[in-house]
Amino acid sequence: MITATGSNAELAAPAVPFSARTPMVRPVALHRWAHDADAYTQGLLVHNGRLYEGTGLEGRSEMRYVMLRTGEIVLRTPTPDAAFGEGIAVVRGRLYQLTWRRGRGAVYSLDSLRIIDSVRYDGEGWGLTADGTNLYLSDGTSRIRVIDPAGFAVTRVIDVTEAGMPVRFLNELEWVRGELWANVYKTNLIARINPASGVITGWLDVSELLSLQERTVASTRGGTANGIAYDAATNRVLLTGKLWPWLFEVAVPK
């Protein structure tokens, strides 16, 4: 995301965490692999051992299939109409990608990344994930919409809070062992959210994954932490950021 007039991105980042009682973990990198430092990462996921990445910025947004260990882009498809690409998710064999402010997303073939369908939704699109049945969509506010993929109708809304206070700027989402994880835009924090109550039960601080020099270079270019992929087959979490030079594997905290 970048700031634009009339967007949810205009507000200042929330001063999270609101409570020192909420558990905080600083994940340690187990492995790291090269990541395209020009990729404005908006969505990241692993499906059947393949790494998919959705990138942003108008005229530069893509859906990609990327080789994990080399960072090589095997397949890439531009986002339709040069739209600002956002979060991605797979459910029922279909690969979805949101766009920021157009209220429309694309559906891709998992094998070829060919666009096979489209979906519509109200408001902004930021992050997207799936639990195997439903989709979860963030829009930069403190609310996450639960969506039925068949028709893209909203079935429930989750109000996300920590210490009783709403946490806005929820961005990239991932379903991790029954929890919703969300990057908080413009911060180095990932919220661990109870999807039933919306309460943030813990935080991950990813600020130490990059060196100080790497963080400085990325931030001066507009980069920030964003990108969470959980591989259920191997029980590992992959983390990166917009314009980050590395993709990291970290242990799943208890």
N, C-alpha and C positions, 0 to 999 in steps of 0.2 A: 504494500500500500504506500501511496504518497498522498500528501495533503492536496485537496481540491475543494474549491468553493462549493458549499452545499452538501458536503460529504460528512459521514460520521467520523472521518479521519481528521477533521479540523480541530477537535478538542485536544487538550494536553493529555499525555499518558497518565494513567492513574498512579497514585503514590502507593503502590502495593509493595510488600504485603501490609495489610492494615493491622494485623495482629502478630506479635512476636510468638504467640502460642501455636500458630499454624506451622507444622513441621516443614523444614527446609532441607533439601538435599542438593549437594553440588556434585553432579555426576562426573565420573572420571572416564576418560576415553580409553576403551579397550583396543580399538583399532581406528585408523583414519585412512581415508582414501581421497584422491584428488577430486575436487568439485569445480565446475565451471564458475570462475570468479566473476563472470559477466551475467550469470543467471540470476534474475530477480525472482528467487524461489517463492512460490505462492502455495504450492501443494506438493506433497511427497507421500509415496506409498509403496509398499511391497505387496505383490500379488503373484502367487505361484512362483516365487523365487525371482520375479522380475521387478526391477526398480523403475517406477514411473515418476516423472516430475512435471509439474505445471509451472510455467514461468509467467511473469507479468510485464507490465509497461506497454503502452499503446504502440502498436506496430511492431513489437518485438516479442509478443506473448506466443508461447508454444505449448503443445503437449509433447513430452519426450519419453522414450524408452532408453534408459541409460545403463551401461555396464557398471556395476557397482565397483569393481576392483580397479578399473582404469579410468572411469569418468567419461569413457567414450559414448557419444550420442549415437545410438544404433538407428533409431527412427525418430523423426520429428514432424509435427504437423502444426502449421500456424493456426492460431486462434481465429475463428471466422470474423470477417469484417474488421480486422486489425483491432479487435476489442482488447481491453485490459484483462488478461487472464487472471483467475483466482484459484480457489481451492479445488482439489480433485478427490474423487472417491470411486471405489468399485462396489457395486452391489448387483446381484443377479446377473453376473456376467457382462455388465455394461459399465464403461468407464466414463464418469461424469466430470465436467469442468465448468465452474462458475465463471461469470464475468463480473466486473466490479459494479458498474452503475447502469448496465443496459437491461437488467431484469431478464436476462436470457442466458442459458448455458448450453453447451454442446455435449453430445454423447458420442463416444468413440468406440470403434472396434478394438478389443484388447490386443489382437494379433497384428493388425496393420496400422492402427491409429487413424483409420479412415473415419470421417465423421458420418454417423449413421442416423442421427436424430438430434432433436433439440428439446429443451424444456424452458418453461417460463416461471418466474417467481416475482414477488413484490419486493421493492426496496433494493438495498445493496447486497452483493454477494462477496464474502470474504473467505471463510474457511469451510471445508466440507469433509465429512467422514461418514462411515457406515458401520453398523454393528452386525452386518450380515442380513438384516431385514430392513431396517430403516436408515434413512439418511439424516445427518445432523448438519445444520447450516448456521454459520455465524455471520454477523453483518456489521461488526465493529461496535455494537452496543454490548450490554450485559446479558442479552437474551440469545438463546440458541433455539432454533426451530427444529422440531422433529418432523420429518417429511416422509410420506409414503411415496416410494419411487413410481408406483403406478398412478400417474396423474399429477404427481408432484404437489399433492395437497398437504398443508400443514395439519398435523394431528395433535400436536402438543407444543407448548413453549416452556423452556427451562430458564428460569431466572437465576443467574449465577451470582453468588455472594461469597464474601469472606468476612468473618466477624460481623455478620449481619449487614454488610454494606455491599452494594452492587459493584461488580468489577467489569468495567467496559473495556473496549479495545480487544475483545476476544477475536483472534485471527485464525491461523492454521489450526485445524482440529485433527485428532487421531483417537481411535478407539483402542485402548490398551487394557486388556484383561478386565473388562467390565467397567473401566473408568473412561471418562472423556478427558483428554489432555488438550490444552489450548495454549498456544503462544499468545502472550499479551503484547500487542504491537508496541514498538518503540522501547521495549524492555528486554532484559535477558532472562525473563522468567517464563516458565511453563506452569500453568495451573493444572492440578489434578482435581477433577470435578466429579462428584457423585451425581450420576445422571438422573437419579430419582428425585433428589432434593435440590440439586443445583449448588450445594455447598462445596466450596473448595477445601479439600481435606489435606492438601499439601502443595508444596512448591518445588520446582527444580530450578536452580540458578545455574545457567549454562555459560556464564560470563568467563569462566576460566578455561573453556575448551580451546579458544583461540588465544594466541599470545597477545600481549598488549599492543605490539606493533600491528599484528593482523587485525585486531579489533579497531584500531585507529584508522587503518587504511579502508576497511570496509565501511565504517561509520561516516567517514568523510565523503564517500561515494553514495551515501544513502542506504547502506546496508544495515541489517539488524537480524537478530535471531528469528528464524522462521523456517519450519520444515521438520515434521515429526513423522516417522514411518515405523510401524510395529510389524515385525515378521513373526507371526504366531508359530510358524513351523520351527523356528530356531529360538524363539523367545528372546529376541534381541530388539533393541530400539536404535534407530538411526536418526541423527539430528544434524541439521545444517542451518544455514541462514541465507538471506538475500545477499548476494554478492560475496558470499563466504568462499574461501579457497579450499575448504575441506568439508568432507562428510564424515561424521563420527559415529562409531558404534559405542553405546554405553550400556551398562548393566541396568536391568529393570529394577528400580527400587522397590522394597517391600512396603 
